[in-house]
Amino acid sequence: MAIQQEVLAILDEVLNLDDRVATMHRGSPLYGALPELDSMSVVAVIGALEERFGFTVHVDELDSESFSTVGALSDFVESKLNEVESAAQPPPGPGNLHFFAFLFQSIAIAAAVD
């Protein structure tokens, strides 16, 4: 729900909706229903979403469905955030601390053998 609220805040700010978002919900229609949301303002909304959430939207990821409703746009943002989170996660394995412990043990064993 927090993502939806942030998406609504961005829509309000970018489109100058004068707090009309207060009555919007997941099923509220966007593109085609809001006169303020045209092809040029979609670019501005995407830019604001990228800046706020720290992801990049590629042209081939967008379709009319993404901006059809508040819920669809919120879901799109959530999927982009999941992509960013997955990419930022270290690969599965023992983790850095285990690696350094192994490294120090190897050094200690090598020193003891010499």
Biopython code that builds the backbone (N, CA, C, O; Angstrom):
import numpy as np
from Bio.PDB.StructureBuilder import StructureBuilder

atoms = [
    (1, "MET", "N", (0.823, -1.207, 0.000)),
    (1, "MET", "CA", (0.000, 0.000, 0.000)),
    (1, "MET", "C", (0.860, 1.260, 0.000)),
    (1, "MET", "O", (0.463, 2.283, -0.558)),
    (2, "ALA", "N", (2.034, 1.190, 0.623)),
    (2, "ALA", "CA", (2.906, 2.357, 0.683)),
    (2, "ALA", "C", (3.344, 2.773, -0.721)),
    (2, "ALA", "O", (3.437, 3.965, -1.014)),
    (3, "ILE", "N", (3.609, 1.805, -1.579)),
    (3, "ILE", "CA", (4.018, 2.132, -2.946)),
    (3, "ILE", "C", (2.893, 2.858, -3.665)),
    (3, "ILE", "O", (3.133, 3.842, -4.366)),
    (4, "GLN", "N", (1.672, 2.379, -3.495)),
    (4, "GLN", "CA", (0.535, 3.039, -4.138)),
    (4, "GLN", "C", (0.400, 4.479, -3.663)),
    (4, "GLN", "O", (0.128, 5.369, -4.469)),
    (5, "GLN", "N", (0.585, 4.722, -2.380)),
    (5, "GLN", "CA", (0.484, 6.083, -1.864)),
    (5, "GLN", "C", (1.569, 6.978, -2.453)),
    (5, "GLN", "O", (1.316, 8.142, -2.763)),
    (6, "GLU", "N", (2.771, 6.439, -2.608)),
    (6, "GLU", "CA", (3.848, 7.223, -3.201)),
    (6, "GLU", "C", (3.595, 7.472, -4.681)),
    (6, "GLU", "O", (3.887, 8.556, -5.185)),
    (7, "VAL", "N", (3.056, 6.483, -5.379)),
    (7, "VAL", "CA", (2.695, 6.658, -6.790)),
    (7, "VAL", "C", (1.635, 7.751, -6.917)),
    (7, "VAL", "O", (1.731, 8.611, -7.793)),
    (8, "LEU", "N", (0.636, 7.721, -6.055)),
    (8, "LEU", "CA", (-0.408, 8.761, -6.078)),
    (8, "LEU", "C", (0.176, 10.140, -5.793)),
    (8, "LEU", "O", (-0.223, 11.126, -6.413)),
    (9, "ALA", "N", (1.112, 10.209, -4.863)),
    (9, "ALA", "CA", (1.743, 11.500, -4.547)),
    (9, "ALA", "C", (2.513, 12.035, -5.754)),
    (9, "ALA", "O", (2.493, 13.235, -6.028)),
    (10, "ILE", "N", (3.184, 11.145, -6.469)),
    (10, "ILE", "CA", (3.915, 11.563, -7.673)),
    (10, "ILE", "C", (2.944, 12.024, -8.750)),
    (10, "ILE", "O", (3.170, 13.048, -9.394)),
    (11, "LEU", "N", (1.864, 11.275, -8.949)),
    (11, "LEU", "CA", (0.852, 11.693, -9.922)),
    (11, "LEU", "C", (0.290, 13.064, -9.567)),
    (11, "LEU", "O", (0.119, 13.918, -10.436)),
    (12, "ASP", "N", (0.008, 13.266, -8.297)),
    (12, "ASP", "CA", (-0.543, 14.540, -7.828)),
    (12, "ASP", "C", (0.421, 15.690, -8.122)),
    (12, "ASP", "O", (0.024, 16.754, -8.596)),
    (13, "GLU", "N", (1.683, 15.446, -7.829)),
    (13, "GLU", "CA", (2.694, 16.491, -8.009)),
    (13, "GLU", "C", (2.972, 16.772, -9.486)),
    (13, "GLU", "O", (2.970, 17.928, -9.909)),
    (14, "VAL", "N", (3.207, 15.733, -10.258)),
    (14, "VAL", "CA", (3.591, 15.906, -11.663)),
    (14, "VAL", "C", (2.427, 16.431, -12.501)),
    (14, "VAL", "O", (2.617, 17.278, -13.374)),
    (15, "LEU", "N", (1.232, 15.928, -12.234)),
    (15, "LEU", "CA", (0.069, 16.305, -13.046)),
    (15, "LEU", "C", (-0.716, 17.482, -12.476)),
    (15, "LEU", "O", (-1.691, 17.935, -13.074)),
    (16, "ASN", "N", (-0.284, 17.973, -11.320)),
    (16, "ASN", "CA", (-0.990, 19.087, -10.657)),
    (16, "ASN", "C", (-2.477, 18.783, -10.498)),
    (16, "ASN", "O", (-3.334, 19.527, -10.975)),
    (17, "LEU", "N", (-2.761, 17.676, -9.820)),
    (17, "LEU", "CA", (-4.141, 17.220, -9.672)),
    (17, "LEU", "C", (-4.878, 17.867, -8.503)),
    (17, "LEU", "O", (-6.040, 17.545, -8.253)),
    (18, "ASP", "N", (-4.232, 18.757, -7.798)),
    (18, "ASP", "CA", (-4.865, 19.480, -6.680)),
    (18, "ASP", "C", (-5.544, 18.529, -5.698)),
    (18, "ASP", "O", (-6.705, 18.717, -5.334)),
    (19, "ASP", "N", (-4.812, 17.520, -5.284)),
    (19, "ASP", "CA", (-5.261, 16.545, -4.283)),
    (19, "ASP", "C", (-6.457, 15.704, -4.717)),
    (19, "ASP", "O", (-7.121, 15.107, -3.869)),
    (20, "ARG", "N", (-6.749, 15.643, -6.014)),
    (20, "ARG", "CA", (-7.814, 14.745, -6.484)),
    (20, "ARG", "C", (-7.454, 13.289, -6.244)),
    (20, "ARG", "O", (-8.322, 12.416, -6.271)),
    (21, "VAL", "N", (-6.166, 13.027, -6.007)),
    (21, "VAL", "CA", (-5.750, 11.642, -5.766)),
    (21, "VAL", "C", (-6.306, 11.111, -4.448)),
    (21, "VAL", "O", (-6.316, 9.900, -4.228)),
    (22, "ALA", "N", (-6.761, 11.989, -3.583)),
    (22, "ALA", "CA", (-7.313, 11.560, -2.289)),
    (22, "ALA", "C", (-8.499, 10.617, -2.475)),
    (22, "ALA", "O", (-8.772, 9.790, -1.605)),
    (23, "THR", "N", (-9.196, 10.730, -3.585)),
    (23, "THR", "CA", (-10.359, 9.866, -3.831)),
    (23, "THR", "C", (-10.030, 8.676, -4.735)),
    (23, "THR", "O", (-10.900, 7.861, -5.039)),
    (24, "MET", "N", (-8.774, 8.585, -5.159)),
    (24, "MET", "CA", (-8.385, 7.503, -6.061)),
    (24, "MET", "C", (-8.061, 6.231, -5.282)),
    (24, "MET", "O", (-7.624, 6.279, -4.132)),
    (25, "HIS", "N", (-8.283, 5.102, -5.935)),
    (25, "HIS", "CA", (-8.014, 3.785, -5.355)),
    (25, "HIS", "C", (-7.389, 2.914, -6.442)),
    (25, "HIS", "O", (-7.171, 3.378, -7.561)),
    (26, "ARG", "N", (-7.103, 1.665, -6.120)),
    (26, "ARG", "CA", (-6.440, 0.750, -7.055)),
    (26, "ARG", "C", (-7.115, 0.672, -8.419)),
    (26, "ARG", "O", (-6.444, 0.590, -9.448)),
    (27, "GLY", "N", (-8.409, 0.697, -8.421)),
    (27, "GLY", "CA", (-9.147, 0.557, -9.671)),
    (27, "GLY", "C", (-9.390, 1.852, -10.421)),
    (27, "GLY", "O", (-9.989, 1.840, -11.497)),
    (28, "SER", "N", (-8.940, 2.957, -9.877)),
    (28, "SER", "CA", (-9.165, 4.252, -10.540)),
    (28, "SER", "C", (-8.432, 4.302, -11.879)),
    (28, "SER", "O", (-7.230, 4.042, -11.946)),
    (29, "PRO", "N", (-9.171, 4.640, -12.955)),
    (29, "PRO", "CA", (-8.540, 4.700, -14.276)),
    (29, "PRO", "C", (-7.609, 5.913, -14.390)),
    (29, "PRO", "O", (-7.852, 6.958, -13.787)),
    (30, "LEU", "N", (-6.541, 5.752, -15.174)),
    (30, "LEU", "CA", (-5.580, 6.846, -15.356)),
    (30, "LEU", "C", (-5.554, 7.306, -16.809)),
    (30, "LEU", "O", (-6.247, 8.255, -17.176)),
    (31, "TYR", "N", (-4.758, 6.634, -17.633)),
    (31, "TYR", "CA", (-4.582, 7.074, -19.010)),
    (31, "TYR", "C", (-5.898, 6.964, -19.773)),
    (31, "TYR", "O", (-6.519, 5.903, -19.823)),
    (32, "GLY", "N", (-6.299, 8.056, -20.351)),
    (32, "GLY", "CA", (-7.572, 8.108, -21.057)),
    (32, "GLY", "C", (-8.693, 8.650, -20.196)),
    (32, "GLY", "O", (-9.712, 9.100, -20.721)),
    (33, "ALA", "N", (-8.522, 8.616, -18.866)),
    (33, "ALA", "CA", (-9.554, 9.119, -17.956)),
    (33, "ALA", "C", (-9.157, 10.467, -17.348)),
    (33, "ALA", "O", (-10.015, 11.288, -17.025)),
    (34, "LEU", "N", (-7.865, 10.679, -17.199)),
    (34, "LEU", "CA", (-7.383, 11.964, -16.669)),
    (34, "LEU", "C", (-6.891, 12.818, -17.830)),
    (34, "LEU", "O", (-5.935, 12.442, -18.508)),
    (35, "PRO", "N", (-7.521, 13.950, -18.068)),
    (35, "PRO", "CA", (-7.074, 14.798, -19.185)),
    (35, "PRO", "C", (-5.633, 15.279, -19.008)),
    (35, "PRO", "O", (-4.952, 15.582, -19.988)),
    (36, "GLU", "N", (-5.173, 15.348, -17.764)),
    (36, "GLU", "CA", (-3.808, 15.805, -17.492)),
    (36, "GLU", "C", (-2.756, 14.761, -17.888)),
    (36, "GLU", "O", (-1.585, 15.095, -18.067)),
    (37, "LEU", "N", (-3.169, 13.516, -18.022)),
    (37, "LEU", "CA", (-2.236, 12.432, -18.323)),
    (37, "LEU", "C", (-2.253, 12.140, -19.822)),
    (37, "LEU", "O", (-3.031, 11.318, -20.306)),
    (38, "ASP", "N", (-1.376, 12.833, -20.541)),
    (38, "ASP", "CA", (-1.225, 12.598, -21.965)),
    (38, "ASP", "C", (0.157, 11.995, -22.215)),
    (38, "ASP", "O", (0.888, 11.701, -21.270)),
    (39, "SER", "N", (0.507, 11.814, -23.466)),
    (39, "SER", "CA", (1.773, 11.145, -23.774)),
    (39, "SER", "C", (2.985, 11.906, -23.238)),
    (39, "SER", "O", (3.965, 11.288, -22.823)),
    (40, "MET", "N", (2.932, 13.221, -23.240)),
    (40, "MET", "CA", (4.049, 14.015, -22.713)),
    (40, "MET", "C", (4.138, 13.904, -21.192)),
    (40, "MET", "O", (5.235, 13.811, -20.639)),
    (41, "SER", "N", (3.010, 13.913, -20.526)),
    (41, "SER", "CA", (3.047, 13.832, -19.062)),
    (41, "SER", "C", (3.402, 12.418, -18.592)),
    (41, "SER", "O", (3.912, 12.250, -17.484)),
    (42, "VAL", "N", (3.138, 11.401, -19.418)),
    (42, "VAL", "CA", (3.569, 10.044, -19.074)),
    (42, "VAL", "C", (5.089, 10.030, -18.934)),
    (42, "VAL", "O", (5.625, 9.404, -18.020)),
    (43, "VAL", "N", (5.787, 10.721, -19.843)),
    (43, "VAL", "CA", (7.246, 10.800, -19.782)),
    (43, "VAL", "C", (7.682, 11.476, -18.479)),
    (43, "VAL", "O", (8.634, 11.034, -17.835)),
    (44, "ALA", "N", (6.988, 12.540, -18.096)),
    (44, "ALA", "CA", (7.314, 13.236, -16.850)),
    (44, "ALA", "C", (7.057, 12.353, -15.634)),
    (44, "ALA", "O", (7.846, 12.358, -14.688)),
    (45, "VAL", "N", (5.964, 11.597, -15.649)),
    (45, "VAL", "CA", (5.644, 10.690, -14.536)),
    (45, "VAL", "C", (6.704, 9.596, -14.448)),
    (45, "VAL", "O", (7.163, 9.266, -13.354)),
    (46, "ILE", "N", (7.094, 9.033, -15.584)),
    (46, "ILE", "CA", (8.126, 7.994, -15.586)),
    (46, "ILE", "C", (9.430, 8.542, -15.006)),
    (46, "ILE", "O", (10.088, 7.878, -14.205)),
    (47, "GLY", "N", (9.795, 9.748, -15.414)),
    (47, "GLY", "CA", (11.006, 10.375, -14.884)),
    (47, "GLY", "C", (10.938, 10.552, -13.377)),
    (47, "GLY", "O", (11.917, 10.297, -12.676)),
    (48, "ALA", "N", (9.800, 10.983, -12.880)),
    (48, "ALA", "CA", (9.623, 11.168, -11.432)),
    (48, "ALA", "C", (9.672, 9.832, -10.701)),
    (48, "ALA", "O", (10.245, 9.744, -9.615)),
    (49, "LEU", "N", (9.077, 8.786, -11.284)),
    (49, "LEU", "CA", (9.120, 7.449, -10.671)),
    (49, "LEU", "C", (10.556, 6.934, -10.620)),
    (49, "LEU", "O", (10.995, 6.388, -9.607)),
    (50, "GLU", "N", (11.285, 7.115, -11.728)),
    (50, "GLU", "CA", (12.681, 6.670, -11.770)),
    (50, "GLU", "C", (13.511, 7.380, -10.708)),
    (50, "GLU", "O", (14.309, 6.759, -10.006)),
    (51, "GLU", "N", (13.313, 8.674, -10.603)),
    (51, "GLU", "CA", (14.072, 9.460, -9.624)),
    (51, "GLU", "C", (13.723, 9.062, -8.195)),
    (51, "GLU", "O", (14.610, 8.889, -7.360)),
    (52, "ARG", "N", (12.457, 8.919, -7.921)),
    (52, "ARG", "CA", (12.014, 8.617, -6.559)),
    (52, "ARG", "C", (12.408, 7.210, -6.108)),
    (52, "ARG", "O", (12.871, 7.017, -4.984)),
    (53, "PHE", "N", (12.220, 6.230, -6.996)),
    (53, "PHE", "CA", (12.420, 4.846, -6.605)),
    (53, "PHE", "C", (13.783, 4.275, -7.001)),
    (53, "PHE", "O", (14.144, 3.186, -6.556)),
    (54, "GLY", "N", (14.538, 4.987, -7.825)),
    (54, "GLY", "CA", (15.885, 4.555, -8.163)),
    (54, "GLY", "C", (15.984, 3.426, -9.163)),
    (54, "GLY", "O", (16.920, 2.628, -9.101)),
    (55, "PHE", "N", (15.046, 3.342, -10.077)),
    (55, "PHE", "CA", (15.134, 2.339, -11.142)),
    (55, "PHE", "C", (15.081, 3.036, -12.486)),
    (55, "PHE", "O", (14.810, 4.234, -12.568)),
    (56, "THR", "N", (15.342, 2.277, -13.539)),
    (56, "THR", "CA", (15.291, 2.799, -14.898)),
    (56, "THR", "C", (14.209, 2.052, -15.665)),
    (56, "THR", "O", (14.120, 0.826, -15.602)),
    (57, "VAL", "N", (13.402, 2.794, -16.378)),
    (57, "VAL", "CA", (12.353, 2.199, -17.204)),
    (57, "VAL", "C", (12.815, 2.241, -18.655)),
    (57, "VAL", "O", (13.157, 3.300, -19.182)),
    (58, "HIS", "N", (12.820, 1.080, -19.287)),
    (58, "HIS", "CA", (13.191, 0.990, -20.693)),
    (58, "HIS", "C", (11.928, 1.023, -21.540)),
    (58, "HIS", "O", (10.867, 0.566, -21.115)),
    (59, "VAL", "N", (12.053, 1.561, -22.724)),
    (59, "VAL", "CA", (10.900, 1.753, -23.608)),
    (59, "VAL", "C", (10.130, 0.455, -23.832)),
    (59, "VAL", "O", (8.899, 0.458, -23.865)),
    (60, "ASP", "N", (10.846, -0.645, -23.986)),
    (60, "ASP", "CA", (10.169, -1.911, -24.278)),
    (60, "ASP", "C", (9.414, -2.485, -23.083)),
    (60, "ASP", "O", (8.697, -3.475, -23.227)),
    (61, "GLU", "N", (9.564, -1.875, -21.901)),
    (61, "GLU", "CA", (8.841, -2.333, -20.714)),
    (61, "GLU", "C", (7.464, -1.693, -20.577)),
    (61, "GLU", "O", (6.636, -2.147, -19.787)),
    (62, "LEU", "N", (7.229, -0.655, -21.335)),
    (62, "LEU", "CA", (5.980, 0.090, -21.201)),
    (62, "LEU", "C", (4.940, -0.358, -22.205)),
    (62, "LEU", "O", (5.239, -0.651, -23.363)),
    (63, "ASP", "N", (3.714, -0.400, -21.726)),
    (63, "ASP", "CA", (2.580, -0.607, -22.608)),
    (63, "ASP", "C", (1.402, 0.167, -22.021)),
    (63, "ASP", "O", (1.502, 0.736, -20.934)),
    (64, "SER", "N", (0.309, 0.184, -22.734)),
    (64, "SER", "CA", (-0.846, 0.961, -22.273)),
    (64, "SER", "C", (-1.398, 0.433, -20.954)),
    (64, "SER", "O", (-1.994, 1.181, -20.180)),
    (65, "GLU", "N", (-1.200, -0.849, -20.705)),
    (65, "GLU", "CA", (-1.692, -1.450, -19.469)),
    (65, "GLU", "C", (-1.021, -0.853, -18.227)),
    (65, "GLU", "O", (-1.657, -0.724, -17.181)),
    (66, "SER", "N", (0.249, -0.494, -18.340)),
    (66, "SER", "CA", (0.996, 0.032, -17.191)),
    (66, "SER", "C", (0.362, 1.290, -16.607)),
    (66, "SER", "O", (0.442, 1.523, -15.401)),
    (67, "PHE", "N", (-0.263, 2.097, -17.451)),
    (67, "PHE", "CA", (-0.881, 3.343, -17.010)),
    (67, "PHE", "C", (-2.405, 3.280, -17.053)),
    (67, "PHE", "O", (-3.066, 4.318, -17.040)),
    (68, "SER", "N", (-2.963, 2.088, -17.103)),
    (68, "SER", "CA", (-4.417, 1.972, -17.216)),
    (68, "SER", "C", (-5.134, 2.332, -15.916)),
    (68, "SER", "O", (-6.167, 3.002, -15.944)),
    (69, "THR", "N", (-4.599, 1.896, -14.786)),
    (69, "THR", "CA", (-5.216, 2.190, -13.485)),
    (69, "THR", "C", (-4.128, 2.496, -12.458)),
    (69, "THR", "O", (-2.944, 2.260, -12.700)),
    (70, "VAL", "N", (-4.540, 3.016, -11.333)),
    (70, "VAL", "CA", (-3.618, 3.268, -10.224)),
    (70, "VAL", "C", (-2.956, 1.960, -9.798)),
    (70, "VAL", "O", (-1.754, 1.926, -9.537)),
    (71, "GLY", "N", (-3.735, 0.891, -9.729)),
    (71, "GLY", "CA", (-3.208, -0.411, -9.336)),
    (71, "GLY", "C", (-2.192, -0.952, -10.326)),
    (71, "GLY", "O", (-1.167, -1.503, -9.925)),
    (72, "ALA", "N", (-2.465, -0.800, -11.617)),
    (72, "ALA", "CA", (-1.540, -1.280, -12.646)),
    (72, "ALA", "C", (-0.219, -0.524, -12.577)),
    (72, "ALA", "O", (0.847, -1.125, -12.703)),
    (73, "LEU", "N", (-0.283, 0.777, -12.379)),
    (73, "LEU", "CA", (0.940, 1.565, -12.272)),
    (73, "LEU", "C", (1.704, 1.215, -10.995)),
    (73, "LEU", "O", (2.931, 1.114, -11.013)),
    (74, "SER", "N", (0.997, 1.032, -9.910)),
    (74, "SER", "CA", (1.629, 0.632, -8.649)),
    (74, "SER", "C", (2.278, -0.741, -8.776)),
    (74, "SER", "O", (3.377, -0.959, -8.266)),
    (75, "ASP", "N", (1.606, -1.664, -9.450)),
    (75, "ASP", "CA", (2.163, -3.001, -9.675)),
    (75, "ASP", "C", (3.415, -2.925, -10.542)),
    (75, "ASP", "O", (4.386, -3.642, -10.301)),
    (76, "PHE", "N", (3.391, -2.057, -11.550)),
    (76, "PHE", "CA", (4.550, -1.876, -12.409)),
    (76, "PHE", "C", (5.741, -1.380, -11.586)),
    (76, "PHE", "O", (6.854, -1.888, -11.722)),
    (77, "VAL", "N", (5.495, -0.382, -10.730)),
    (77, "VAL", "CA", (6.554, 0.154, -9.870)),
    (77, "VAL", "C", (7.084, -0.944, -8.944)),
    (77, "VAL", "O", (8.294, -1.085, -8.767)),
    (78, "GLU", "N", (6.182, -1.707, -8.364)),
    (78, "GLU", "CA", (6.599, -2.782, -7.457)),
    (78, "GLU", "C", (7.447, -3.824, -8.189)),
    (78, "GLU", "O", (8.425, -4.325, -7.634)),
    (79, "SER", "N", (7.083, -4.152, -9.422)),
    (79, "SER", "CA", (7.876, -5.125, -10.176)),
    (79, "SER", "C", (9.259, -4.571, -10.496)),
    (79, "SER", "O", (10.242, -5.311, -10.470)),
    (80, "LYS", "N", (9.342, -3.282, -10.797)),
    (80, "LYS", "CA", (10.650, -2.664, -11.050)),
    (80, "LYS", "C", (11.495, -2.656, -9.779)),
    (80, "LYS", "O", (12.701, -2.894, -9.834)),
    (81, "LEU", "N", (10.874, -2.388, -8.650)),
    (81, "LEU", "CA", (11.610, -2.413, -7.380)),
    (81, "LEU", "C", (12.117, -3.802, -7.061)),
    (81, "LEU", "O", (13.220, -3.956, -6.537)),
    (82, "ASN", "N", (11.321, -4.823, -7.370)),
    (82, "ASN", "CA", (11.759, -6.207, -7.158)),
    (82, "ASN", "C", (12.946, -6.555, -8.052)),
    (82, "ASN", "O", (13.847, -7.283, -7.634)),
    (83, "GLU", "N", (12.951, -6.038, -9.280)),
    (83, "GLU", "CA", (14.081, -6.249, -10.188)),
    (83, "GLU", "C", (15.348, -5.621, -9.616)),
    (83, "GLU", "O", (16.412, -6.239, -9.619)),
    (84, "VAL", "N", (15.225, -4.388, -9.126)),
    (84, "VAL", "CA", (16.369, -3.681, -8.557)),
    (84, "VAL", "C", (16.881, -4.427, -7.334)),
    (84, "VAL", "O", (18.088, -4.593, -7.161)),
    (85, "GLU", "N", (15.964, -4.875, -6.488)),
    (85, "GLU", "CA", (16.347, -5.595, -5.272)),
    (85, "GLU", "C", (17.036, -6.907, -5.621)),
    (85, "GLU", "O", (18.037, -7.260, -4.997)),
    (86, "SER", "N", (16.525, -7.626, -6.594)),
    (86, "SER", "CA", (17.131, -8.899, -7.004)),
    (86, "SER", "C", (18.523, -8.683, -7.574)),
    (86, "SER", "O", (19.436, -9.464, -7.306)),
    (87, "ALA", "N", (18.688, -7.627, -8.358)),
    (87, "ALA", "CA", (19.990, -7.344, -8.964)),
    (87, "ALA", "C", (21.009, -6.911, -7.926)),
    (87, "ALA", "O", (22.206, -7.143, -8.099)),
    (88, "ALA", "N", (20.551, -6.283, -6.848)),
    (88, "ALA", "CA", (21.457, -5.776, -5.827)),
    (88, "ALA", "C", (21.883, -6.846, -4.833)),
    (88, "ALA", "O", (22.842, -6.651, -4.087)),
    (89, "GLN", "N", (21.190, -7.958, -4.814)),
    (89, "GLN", "CA", (21.499, -9.022, -3.862)),
    (89, "GLN", "C", (22.759, -9.743, -4.296)),
    (89, "GLN", "O", (22.951, -9.991, -5.486)),
    (90, "PRO", "N", (23.625, -10.085, -3.346)),
    (90, "PRO", "CA", (24.811, -10.863, -3.707)),
    (90, "PRO", "C", (24.403, -12.257, -4.170)),
    (90, "PRO", "O", (23.348, -12.760, -3.784)),
    (91, "PRO", "N", (25.227, -12.869, -4.983)),
    (91, "PRO", "CA", (24.877, -14.214, -5.442)),
    (91, "PRO", "C", (24.825, -15.184, -4.270)),
    (91, "PRO", "O", (25.499, -14.975, -3.262)),
    (92, "PRO", "N", (24.033, -16.242, -4.394)),
    (92, "PRO", "CA", (23.951, -17.198, -3.300)),
    (92, "PRO", "C", (25.334, -17.788, -3.014)),
    (92, "PRO", "O", (26.126, -18.014, -3.928)),
    (93, "GLY", "N", (25.597, -18.024, -1.785)),
    (93, "GLY", "CA", (26.889, -18.569, -1.397)),
    (93, "GLY", "C", (27.123, -18.321, 0.076)),
    (93, "GLY", "O", (26.212, -17.917, 0.798)),
    (94, "PRO", "N", (28.331, -18.560, 0.518)),
    (94, "PRO", "CA", (28.611, -18.435, 1.945)),
    (94, "PRO", "C", (28.601, -17.012, 2.472)),
    (94, "PRO", "O", (28.496, -16.812, 3.682)),
    (95, "GLY", "N", (28.705, -16.040, 1.618)),
    (95, "GLY", "CA", (28.694, -14.658, 2.084)),
    (95, "GLY", "C", (30.104, -14.162, 2.346)),
    (95, "GLY", "O", (31.043, -14.948, 2.466)),
    (96, "ASN", "N", (30.237, -12.856, 2.433)),
    (96, "ASN", "CA", (31.550, -12.239, 2.590)),
    (96, "ASN", "C", (32.246, -12.628, 3.884)),
    (96, "ASN", "O", (33.450, -12.884, 3.881)),
    (97, "LEU", "N", (31.512, -12.678, 4.990)),
    (97, "LEU", "CA", (32.157, -12.995, 6.263)),
    (97, "LEU", "C", (32.733, -14.404, 6.251)),
    (97, "LEU", "O", (33.829, -14.631, 6.762)),
    (98, "HIS", "N", (32.016, -15.332, 5.681)),
    (98, "HIS", "CA", (32.516, -16.696, 5.584)),
    (98, "HIS", "C", (33.754, -16.757, 4.684)),
    (98, "HIS", "O", (34.701, -17.494, 4.958)),
    (99, "PHE", "N", (33.727, -15.982, 3.626)),
    (99, "PHE", "CA", (34.869, -15.949, 2.721)),
    (99, "PHE", "C", (36.114, -15.450, 3.451)),
    (99, "PHE", "O", (37.186, -16.047, 3.345)),
    (100, "PHE", "N", (35.963, -14.337, 4.201)),
    (100, "PHE", "CA", (37.121, -13.793, 4.913)),
    (100, "PHE", "C", (37.604, -14.742, 6.002)),
    (100, "PHE", "O", (38.809, -14.851, 6.231)),
    (101, "ALA", "N", (36.691, -15.426, 6.675)),
    (101, "ALA", "CA", (37.093, -16.404, 7.685)),
    (101, "ALA", "C", (37.887, -17.521, 7.019)),
    (101, "ALA", "O", (38.913, -17.954, 7.543)),
    (102, "PHE", "N", (37.414, -17.989, 5.864)),
    (102, "PHE", "CA", (38.120, -19.024, 5.123)),
    (102, "PHE", "C", (39.494, -18.527, 4.688)),
    (102, "PHE", "O", (40.480, -19.256, 4.796)),
    (103, "LEU", "N", (39.565, -17.298, 4.201)),
    (103, "LEU", "CA", (40.822, -16.720, 3.751)),
    (103, "LEU", "C", (41.833, -16.654, 4.893)),
    (103, "LEU", "O", (42.988, -17.043, 4.723)),
    (104, "PHE", "N", (41.404, -16.165, 6.053)),
    (104, "PHE", "CA", (42.311, -16.058, 7.199)),
    (104, "PHE", "C", (42.769, -17.435, 7.675)),
    (104, "PHE", "O", (43.925, -17.609, 8.058)),
    (105, "GLN", "N", (41.867, -18.405, 7.650)),
    (105, "GLN", "CA", (42.256, -19.769, 8.028)),
    (105, "GLN", "C", (43.294, -20.314, 7.057)),
    (105, "GLN", "O", (44.263, -20.953, 7.468)),
    (106, "SER", "N", (43.093, -20.066, 5.791)),
    (106, "SER", "CA", (44.042, -20.535, 4.780)),
    (106, "SER", "C", (45.410, -19.903, 4.980)),
    (106, "SER", "O", (46.434, -20.574, 4.855)),
    (107, "ILE", "N", (45.427, -18.605, 5.292)),
    (107, "ILE", "CA", (46.692, -17.919, 5.549)),
    (107, "ILE", "C", (47.370, -18.498, 6.769)),
    (107, "ILE", "O", (48.580, -18.725, 6.764)),
    (108, "ALA", "N", (46.594, -18.740, 7.823)),
    (108, "ALA", "CA", (47.154, -19.300, 9.063)),
    (108, "ALA", "C", (47.713, -20.694, 8.826)),
    (108, "ALA", "O", (48.773, -21.040, 9.347)),
    (109, "ILE", "N", (47.003, -21.491, 8.041)),
    (109, "ILE", "CA", (47.481, -22.855, 7.746)),
    (109, "ILE", "C", (48.759, -22.779, 6.904)),
    (109, "ILE", "O", (49.715, -23.514, 7.153)),
    (110, "ALA", "N", (48.770, -21.906, 5.930)),
    (110, "ALA", "CA", (49.939, -21.755, 5.073)),
    (110, "ALA", "C", (51.148, -21.289, 5.894)),
    (110, "ALA", "O", (52.265, -21.750, 5.661)),
    (111, "ALA", "N", (50.934, -20.383, 6.848)),
    (111, "ALA", "CA", (52.019, -19.885, 7.696)),
    (111, "ALA", "C", (52.528, -20.983, 8.611)),
    (111, "ALA", "O", (53.729, -21.077, 8.866)),
    (112, "ALA", "N", (51.626, -21.809, 9.103)),
    (112, "ALA", "CA", (52.022, -22.903, 10.019)),
    (112, "ALA", "C", (52.806, -23.981, 9.279)),
    (112, "ALA", "O", (53.688, -24.613, 9.861)),
    (113, "VAL", "N", (52.496, -24.193, 8.017)),
    (113, "VAL", "CA", (53.167, -25.212, 7.226)),
    (113, "VAL", "C", (54.593, -24.760, 6.912)),
    (113, "VAL", "O", (55.509, -25.581, 6.869)),
    (114, "ASP", "N", (54.780, -23.482, 6.699)),
    (114, "ASP", "CA", (56.124, -22.952, 6.371)),
    (114, "ASP", "C", (56.958, -23.056, 7.558)),
    (114, "ASP", "O", (58.127, -22.673, 7.526)),
]
sb = StructureBuilder()
sb.init_structure("model")
sb.init_model(0)
sb.init_chain("A")
sb.init_seg("    ")
for serial, (resi, resn, name, xyz) in enumerate(atoms, 1):
    if name == "N":
        sb.init_residue(resn, " ", resi, " ")
    sb.init_atom(name, np.array(xyz, "f"), 0.0, 1.0, " ", f" {name:<3s}", serial, name[0])
structure = sb.get_structure()
